[in-house]
Amino acid sequence: MTPKQEYLYLFKKLADLCGNQAWGDPFSYARSKEILAAILLGHEVAPTLSGADAFNSAGQPVEYKSTTGKNIKGSYTGISVYNTWEEQDKYLREEKILKYPEHYFNRFSDGMLVESWVMTGAQVYKILAPKLKKKHPSVLTKKDPRLSANVCMTEIKKHGTQVYPKTNKESQ
C-alpha cells in the first residue's frame, strides 16, 4: 500500500470507528485529540461536540484544553460577550467555567498526549475572571466581540496536578 492509499484507508477506518462508538466526527476541530485524551485519562468520550468534552470516572462533565506548543497552556477563546460584567460573570460561572468541575490541560507532540494537568473549575475561574474582566469593556465595541484569555504554564504547574504521564511515585 502506498502512503496515500494507507492514509485514505486509515482516514475511513477512523471515521467508521468513531461513528460506531458515537464519538462524533474525529476530524472536527480538536475532536481527535479529545478522544485520545479521554481514552488515556480513563474518561468517557462526550457524544456531542458542544458542551462537555468528556466525562470523568464520577460521571461529571470535564473541559479539555489542548496545545501542541512546547509548554503546557490552556487557551479560552471565542467566549461569548454580554453587555454588562455582571451578566458576563454569570455566564462564566454557570455555563463556561464553573459548570465543569475539572479542567484538563493537555499537551500533544507528534500526535500523542505527552502531558496532562488537571485544575478545578474554581481554580480556573479564579485565574481567568480578573483577566476577562479587564478585557470586557474593550471588546464591547468590536464588530465581532469575543473574549479570550490563557491559563499559562506557570499557573497550571502552581495550581494544577499532573495526571499524565503518571510519575513512578504516583504509580507505586
C-alpha positions in Angstrom: 0.0 0.0 0.0 1.4 3.4 -0.9 1.4 6.2 1.8 -1.5 7.9 0.1 -3.5 4.7 -0.1 -2.8 3.9 3.6 -3.8 7.5 4.6 -7.2 7.1 2.8 -7.7 3.7 4.3 -6.9 4.9 7.9 -9.0 8.1 7.5 -12.0 6.0 6.6 -11.3 3.4 9.3 -11.0 6.2 12.0 -14.2 7.8 10.8 -16.1 4.5 10.8 -14.8 3.6 14.3 -15.8 7.0 15.8 -19.2 6.7 14.1 -19.8 3.2 15.5 -18.8 4.4 19.0 -21.0 7.6 18.8 -17.9 9.7 19.4 -18.6 12.3 16.7 -16.5 13.4 13.8 -12.8 12.9 14.7 -11.8 15.5 12.1 -13.8 18.3 13.5 -11.7 20.9 15.4 -9.6 19.1 18.1 -12.0 16.2 18.4 -9.4 13.5 17.7 -7.3 14.9 20.5 -10.2 14.9 22.9 -11.0 11.3 22.0 -7.3 10.3 22.5 -7.1 12.2 25.8 -10.3 10.7 27.1 -9.1 7.2 26.4 -5.7 7.7 28.1 -7.2 9.6 31.1 -9.9 6.9 31.7 -12.8 9.3 30.8 -15.9 8.7 28.7 -15.9 10.5 25.4 -18.7 13.0 25.2 -21.2 12.1 22.4 -21.5 15.7 21.0 -19.2 18.5 20.1 -21.0 21.1 22.2 -20.8 21.1 26.0 -18.6 18.8 27.9 -15.5 17.3 26.1 -15.7 14.2 28.2 -17.0 12.7 31.5 -14.7 11.7 34.4 -15.0 8.5 36.4 -17.6 10.1 38.6 -19.7 10.9 35.5 -19.1 14.7 35.8 -18.6 16.8 32.7 -15.0 17.9 32.1 -13.4 20.6 29.9 -10.2 19.9 27.9 -7.7 22.4 26.6 -5.1 21.2 24.1 -1.9 22.6 22.8 0.9 21.4 20.6 3.3 24.0 21.9 6.5 23.2 23.8 4.9 24.4 27.0 1.5 23.4 28.6 -1.2 26.1 28.5 -4.9 26.5 28.1 -6.5 29.0 25.7 -10.0 30.0 26.4 -11.0 31.7 23.2 -14.2 32.8 21.4 -16.1 33.4 24.7 -19.5 35.0 24.1 -19.7 38.6 25.3 -22.5 40.0 27.4 -23.4 43.7 27.8 -22.5 44.0 31.5 -19.8 42.4 33.6 -22.5 41.0 35.9 -24.1 39.2 33.0 -20.7 38.1 31.7 -19.6 36.8 35.1 -22.8 34.8 35.5 -22.2 33.2 32.1 -18.6 32.4 33.0 -19.7 30.8 36.3 -22.8 29.0 35.1 -22.0 28.0 31.5 -18.3 28.3 30.7 -16.0 27.6 33.6 -17.6 26.5 36.9 -20.0 24.2 35.1 -17.1 21.9 34.7 -15.7 20.6 38.0 -12.4 19.7 36.3 -10.4 21.3 33.5 -7.7 19.3 31.9 -4.7 20.9 30.1 -3.3 18.5 27.6 -0.1 18.9 25.6 0.4 16.9 22.4 3.6 16.2 20.5 3.9 14.1 17.3 0.2 13.2 17.5 0.4 11.8 21.1 -0.5 13.1 24.5 2.7 13.8 26.4 1.4 15.5 29.5 -1.9 16.4 31.1 -2.7 18.5 34.2 -6.0 19.0 36.0 -7.3 22.0 37.8 -10.7 22.6 39.4 -13.2 24.8 37.7 -12.9 27.1 40.8 -9.2 27.4 40.3 -9.6 28.2 36.6 -12.3 30.8 37.3 -10.1 32.5 39.9 -7.3 32.8 37.3 -9.4 33.8 34.3 -12.1 36.1 35.8 -9.7 39.0 36.5 -8.1 38.7 33.0 -11.5 38.6 31.3 -13.0 41.4 33.5 -10.1 43.7 32.4 -10.7 43.0 28.7 -14.5 43.1 28.9 -15.1 46.8 28.3 -12.8 46.9 25.2 -14.4 44.1 23.4 -17.9 45.5 23.6 -17.2 48.0 20.8 -15.7 45.5 18.4 -17.6 44.3 15.3 -17.2 40.6 16.3 -16.7 40.8 20.1 -15.2 37.8 21.7 -13.3 37.4 24.9 -10.2 35.3 25.4 -7.6 34.6 28.0 -5.0 32.0 28.7 -4.0 29.9 31.7 -0.3 29.8 31.4 2.2 27.1 32.2 3.3 28.8 35.5 -0.3 28.9 36.7 -1.0 25.3 35.7 2.1 24.0 37.4 1.4 26.1 40.5 -2.3 25.2 41.0 -2.7 22.0 39.0 -1.9 18.4 39.4 -0.1 16.4 36.7 -2.2 13.3 35.8 -0.4 12.1 32.7 2.1 10.6 32.5 2.0 9.2 36.0 5.2 9.6 37.9 6.9 6.5 39.4 6.0 7.8 42.8 2.3 8.1 41.9 2.1 4.6 40.4 3.6 2.8 43.4 
